Amino acid sequence: MEQEKTINHLGQVVYQESVEFYKEKLSVHSKDFLQNSLIPQLYEWSNAYKAAVELTK
């Protein structure tokens, strides 16, 4: 998979997997785990955060 270029909270360029990639990987976890354990540890700019939020809707 091709990684996406993103600007993080420090203004630095980072490369990360797509939201769809993270949705596939995170779908094995419960909504409760995503909401209460994982999401609070992630930055809002990250695709992992965006995927976790989508999975909890």
C-alpha positions as CSV (number, residue, x, y, z in Angstrom):
1,M,0.0,0.0,0.0
2,E,1.1,3.5,-0.7
3,Q,1.4,5.7,2.3
4,E,-0.2,9.1,2.6
5,K,1.7,12.3,3.4
6,T,0.3,14.2,6.4
7,I,1.4,17.2,8.4
8,N,1.4,16.4,12.1
9,H,0.7,18.7,15.1
10,L,4.3,19.8,15.2
11,G,4.2,20.9,11.5
12,Q,6.3,18.0,10.4
13,V,5.6,15.7,7.4
14,V,4.8,12.2,8.4
15,Y,3.8,9.2,6.2
16,Q,1.0,6.9,7.3
17,E,-1.3,4.2,6.0
18,S,-4.8,5.1,4.7
19,V,-7.9,5.4,6.9
20,E,-9.3,2.2,5.2
21,F,-6.1,0.3,6.2
22,Y,-6.6,1.3,9.8
23,K,-10.3,0.5,9.7
24,E,-9.5,-3.0,8.6
25,K,-6.9,-3.5,11.3
26,L,-9.0,-1.9,14.1
27,S,-12.3,-3.6,13.3
28,V,-11.3,-6.6,15.5
29,H,-11.6,-4.4,18.6
30,S,-14.8,-3.5,20.4
31,K,-16.3,0.0,20.2
32,D,-15.8,0.4,23.9
33,F,-12.1,-0.3,23.6
34,L,-11.8,2.1,20.7
35,Q,-13.6,4.9,22.4
36,N,-12.2,4.5,25.9
37,S,-8.7,3.2,25.4
38,L,-7.4,3.9,21.9
39,I,-8.9,7.1,20.7
40,P,-7.7,9.2,23.7
41,Q,-4.1,8.1,22.9
42,L,-4.2,9.2,19.2
43,Y,-3.8,12.5,17.6
44,E,-6.8,13.9,15.6
45,W,-4.7,14.3,12.5
46,S,-3.8,10.6,12.3
47,N,-5.5,8.2,10.0
48,A,-5.7,5.7,12.9
49,Y,-7.7,8.2,14.9
50,K,-10.0,8.9,11.9
51,A,-10.6,5.2,11.4
52,A,-11.3,4.5,15.1
53,V,-13.8,7.4,15.2
54,E,-15.6,6.0,12.0
55,L,-15.8,2.6,13.6
56,T,-17.4,3.9,16.7
57,K,-20.3,5.6,14.9
